[in-house]
Amino acid sequence: MSETTSFSKKTCPRCQKRVGLGASRCRRCKYPFPEGRGPKPVGLALGAGFPMFLMGSLILFASDISMGLVVGATSMVVVGIALFFDPR
């Protein structure tokens, strides 16, 4: 039984305390374990940015629209492009 518990724990490199295998921080010295804390992937978010960009550009392609609608659609395109990429 002691062999299975030794595999489910890891040792903190700073204070040498045994902590659980899934722990992200040491309870005693608050050392953050680097496992699973790698860089987050950067890519297309496709959340709220894509529909805003798409609707704003479709409104801009429409003919005979008011200046207020042009300004609103242009701001939708700019905000959509800013939200389109994931900032992580």
VOTI-78666 format. One line per 5 residues: their letters; for each residue x, y, z of N, C-alpha, C. Coordinates in steps of 0.1 Angstrom, whole numbers, plus 5000, padded with zeros to 4 digits. Example, Ala and Ser with C-alpha at 12.3 -4.5 7.8 and 13.67 -1.06 7.14 Angstrom:
<koltors>
AS	5132,4943,5078,5123,4955,5078,5132,4967,5078 | 5128,4978,5071,5137,4989,5071,5129,5000,5079;
</koltors>
This chain:
<koltors>
MSETT	5008,4988,5000,5000,5000,5000,5009,5013,5000 | 5020,5012,5007,5029,5024,5007,5035,5027,4994 | 5036,5017,4985,5042,5019,4972,5032,5027,4963 | 5019,5025,4964,5009,5032,4956,5008,5047,4961 | 5010,5049,4974,5009,5063,4979,5022,5071,4975;
SFSKK	5033,5064,4974,5045,5071,4970,5045,5076,4956 | 5037,5068,4947,5036,5072,4933,5026,5084,4931 | 5017,5085,4941,5007,5096,4939,5011,5109,4946 | 5023,5110,4950,5028,5122,4956,5041,5127,4949 | 5043,5140,4950,5056,5145,4945,5062,5154,4956;
TCPRC	5075,5157,4954,5082,5164,4964,5084,5179,4959 | 5082,5188,4968,5084,5202,4965,5099,5205,4964 | 5104,5211,4953,5119,5213,4952,5124,5224,4962 | 5115,5232,4967,5119,5243,4976,5120,5239,4990 | 5109,5232,4995,5109,5229,5010,5109,5214,5012;
QKRVG	5109,5206,5002,5110,5191,5003,5098,5185,5009 | 5087,5192,5010,5074,5186,5015,5068,5178,5004 | 5062,5167,5008,5054,5158,4999,5040,5163,4997 | 5037,5165,4985,5023,5170,4982,5017,5160,4972 | 5004,5162,4969,4997,5153,4960,5002,5155,4946;
LGASR	5000,5145,4937,5005,5146,4924,4998,5156,4915 | 4985,5159,4918,4978,5169,4911,4978,5183,4916 | 4986,5185,4926,4988,5199,4932,4994,5208,4923 | 4989,5220,4922,4996,5231,4914,5005,5240,4922 | 5003,5240,4936,5012,5248,4945,5015,5239,4957;
CRRCK	5026,5242,4963,5030,5236,4976,5022,5243,4987 | 5017,5236,4996,5009,5242,5007,5017,5249,5017 | 5030,5245,5019,5038,5251,5029,5045,5264,5023 | 5052,5263,5012,5060,5275,5007,5053,5281,4995 | 5042,5277,4990,5035,5283,4979,5043,5282,4966;
YPFPE	5052,5272,4965,5059,5271,4952,5050,5266,4941 | 5049,5273,4930,5041,5269,4919,5048,5258,4910 | 5042,5247,4909,5047,5236,4901,5046,5239,4886 | 5056,5237,4878,5055,5241,4864,5047,5231,4855 | 5043,5220,4860,5036,5210,4852,5022,5216,4848;
GRGPK	5019,5216,4835,5006,5220,4831,5005,5236,4830 | 5016,5243,4832,5015,5257,4832,5022,5263,4819 | 5023,5255,4809,5030,5260,4797,5022,5271,4790 | 5028,5276,4779,5021,5287,4772,5008,5283,4766 | 4999,5291,4766,4986,5288,4760,4986,5290,4745;
PVGLA	4979,5282,4737,4980,5283,4723,4974,5296,4718 | 4980,5302,4708,4974,5314,4702,4968,5311,4689 | 4957,5316,4686,4950,5313,4674,4937,5321,4673 | 4929,5317,4664,4916,5324,4662,4906,5321,4673 | 4900,5331,4678,4891,5329,4689,4877,5324,4684;
LGAGF	4872,5330,4673,4860,5327,4667,4848,5328,4677 | 4849,5337,4686,4839,5340,4696,4830,5351,4691 | 4830,5362,4698,4821,5373,4694,4828,5381,4683 | 4840,5380,4680,4847,5388,4670,4843,5385,4656 | 4842,5372,4653,4839,5368,4639,4825,5373,4635;
PMFLM	4814,5371,4643,4801,5376,4638,4801,5391,4637 | 4808,5398,4646,4808,5413,4645,4815,5417,4633 | 4826,5411,4629,4833,5415,4617,4825,5412,4605 | 4818,5400,4605,4810,5396,4593,4798,5405,4591 | 4791,5408,4602,4779,5417,4600,4783,5431,4597;
GSLIL	4794,5436,4603,4798,5450,4600,4802,5451,4585 | 4810,5441,4580,4814,5442,4566,4802,5440,4557 | 4792,5432,4560,4780,5430,4551,4772,5443,4551 | 4771,5450,4563,4764,5463,4563,4771,5473,4554 | 4785,5473,4555,4792,5483,4547,4791,5480,4532;
FASDI	4789,5468,4528,4787,5465,4513,4773,5469,4508 | 4764,5471,4518,4750,5476,4513,4751,5490,4508 | 4743,5493,4498,4743,5506,4492,4732,5515,4498 | 4734,5528,4498,4725,5538,4502,4721,5536,4517 | 4732,5537,4525,4730,5536,4540,4734,5550,4546;
SMGLV	4728,5553,4558,4731,5565,4564,4745,5566,4570 | 4750,5578,4573,4763,5580,4578,4765,5573,4592 | 4754,5574,4600,4755,5568,4613,4756,5553,4612 | 4750,5547,4603,4751,5532,4601,4765,5529,4595 | 4771,5537,4587,4784,5535,4582,4794,5535,4594;
VGATS	4793,5545,4603,4801,5546,4615,4800,5534,4624 | 4787,5530,4626,4784,5519,4635,4790,5506,4629 | 4789,5504,4616,4794,5492,4609,4809,5492,4609 | 4815,5503,4607,4830,5504,4607,4835,5501,4621 | 4828,5506,4631,4833,5502,4645,4830,5488,4648;
MVVVG	4820,5482,4642,4818,5467,4644,4829,5459,4637 | 4834,5464,4626,4845,5457,4619,4858,5458,4627 | 4861,5470,4632,4873,5472,4640,4873,5464,4653 | 4862,5464,4660,4861,5457,4673,4861,5442,4670 | 4854,5438,4659,4854,5424,4655,4868,5419,4651;
IALFF	4876,5427,4645,4890,5423,4642,4898,5422,4654 | 4896,5431,4664,4903,5431,4676,4900,5419,4685 | 4887,5414,4684,4883,5403,4692,4885,5390,4685 | 4888,5391,4672,4889,5378,4664,4901,5370,4668 | 4912,5376,4672,4924,5369,4676,4924,5367,4691;
DPR	4928,5355,4695,4928,5352,4709,4941,5358,4716 | 4939,5367,4726,4950,5374,4732,4959,5366,4741 | 4956,5353,4743,4964,5345,4752,4976,5342,4745;
</koltors>
